[in-house]
Amino acid sequence: MSTTMSRAGLWRERDAELIAPVYSRYSDLVVESAEGSTLMTVDGRRVLDFGCGIGVTNLGHRHPAVVAAVHQQVDTLWHTSVTAMHPQMIDAAAALVGVAPEGLDQVFFNNSGAEATETAIKLARRATGRQDIIAFIGGFHGRTYGAMSLTASKAKYRGYNGPFLPGVHHVRYPYCLRYCSHGPGERCAIAEGEDIELLFKTRALPDTIAAVIVEPVQGEGGFVVPPPSFLPALRRICDEHGILLIVDEVQSGMGRTGRMFGVQHFGVTPDIMCVAKALANGLPIGGVVAKHSVMAHWHPGEHGTTFGGNAVACAALIAVIETMQRDRIPERAARLGKRAMERARSWQQRVPGLAEVRGLGLMIGLEFLRDGRSDAELVSRIVHRALERDLLLLTSGPDDNVIRIMPPLTISEEELDRGLDIIEQSIMEAAAA
Ligand SMILES: Cc1ncc(COP(=O)(O)O)c(C=O)c1O
């Protein structure tokens, strides 16, 4: 080890020695503390965080209400698992049901988004007695085997891990910039279920399908907002054929899109909803919320978990939901998101490569194309330049040619504008280079 190396350099060297090389990191920052919208690194940098630990710290780092709830709980009770009940788990379920779409009224808690997906698959199979699942190209549902089998946002996530869960049918998501030739606001055949009807005619009978799983706004797939007709069409198809509708709100949930859950923009009630990420603002907890009538198919012991519903994570979850309601955080995300979208759209006149600015609330994607093809190289230059100016940005999409704007929903207007200034400068410089 070199004696002249920076503190960050030393950590990077130890990381390379000790940590599995499989983590695909968005930056080489070494962060030692964080507050609100700012990450503080071991070598004294203060970096504006527009990634939120991949959509987790929606209330900003170390939100005081969540910190207080966690402190109090740490001194009271941590864990019982299924050896006993505890009030925090029941109160957390009540809080979650209180903000979930109408009719979703029972909760199973686990620890992550992938586990929520696994839970949803098992529940849908049990409740319908059917096996197959319809999922979407561009969808991301996690890294465990069932979840990975549903995932189709990047081939490397599936990689050399096969064979996968059988009976998964992938159809196109209405990612209109990629697949469609209709004009804005015109009828979209994919959104209206054309690919699913074709699946039923050519490859899979509807009564073999247990569930359709969908992200109301695709996250890893490129921050893709579907046309308004899409979720209602899925609901209609599911109702026609006795199929359950699962919405994966792991990334789009918890105020991010300007509503508590993304599906609430579309006037549709799912049968099962997966949640995780921002649920406890950084403590690991996930789960599914489902209709009583669906959950009732399960009997004790048919599914379970050791850590799920951990008392400390549940206390954090309760504080997150109380804070979001009290401070009207989803409404704030809608307002700030509108401001950010308007500003980003104004860049399109000057940067022809900025093909689309799309989003809901503070889940905003900037997609870059060159001669009609994904321009990941330009995006990489933009992200680099932004980081040099102390703004952390994430990318997404199958080609990584989409910049995600995903700051804390509590970000101040001044910080949001500073971040947008940096993005604008970085785009203009990188596009001119
Ligand atoms: C929509 C969606 N579902 C599921 C997951 C998996 O969550 P986790 O990484 O907590 O397993 C993610 C993670 O990015 C996600 O975005």
The ligand as an SDF file (V2000), in Angstrom:
LIG
                    3D

 16 16  0  0  0  0  0  0  0  0999 V2000
  -38.9200   -2.1840   -9.4770 C   0  0  0  0  0  0  0  0  0  0  0  0
  -37.9470   -2.9710   -8.6560 C   0  0  0  0  0  0  0  0  0  0  0  0
  -38.3180   -4.1610   -8.1400 N   0  0  0  0  0  0  0  0  0  0  0  0
  -37.4940   -4.8970   -7.3800 C   0  0  0  0  0  0  0  0  0  0  0  0
  -36.2130   -4.4690   -7.1160 C   0  0  0  0  0  0  0  0  0  0  0  0
  -35.2930   -5.3150   -6.2780 C   0  0  0  0  0  0  0  0  0  0  0  0
  -35.1110   -4.7260   -5.0450 O   0  0  0  0  0  0  0  0  0  0  0  0
  -33.9000   -5.1960   -4.0830 P   0  0  0  0  0  0  0  0  0  0  0  0
  -32.6400   -4.7150   -4.7170 O   0  0  0  0  0  0  0  0  0  0  0  0
  -34.2240   -4.5480   -2.7740 O   0  0  0  0  0  0  0  0  0  0  0  0
  -33.9600   -6.6800   -4.0030 O   0  0  0  0  0  0  0  0  0  0  0  0
  -35.7770   -3.2370   -7.6280 C   0  0  0  0  0  0  0  0  0  0  0  0
  -34.4010   -2.7570   -7.3730 C   0  0  0  0  0  0  0  0  0  0  0  0
  -33.8830   -1.8840   -8.0330 O   0  0  0  0  0  0  0  0  0  0  0  0
  -36.6610   -2.4770   -8.4230 C   0  0  0  0  0  0  0  0  0  0  0  0
  -36.2940   -1.3000   -8.9510 O   0  0  0  0  0  0  0  0  0  0  0  0
  1  2  1  0
  2  3  1  0
  2 15  2  0
  3  4  2  0
  4  5  1  0
  5  6  1  0
  5 12  2  0
  6  7  1  0
  7  8  1  0
  8  9  2  0
  8 10  1  0
  8 11  1  0
 12 13  1  0
 12 15  1  0
 13 14  2  0
 15 16  1  0
M  END
$$$$
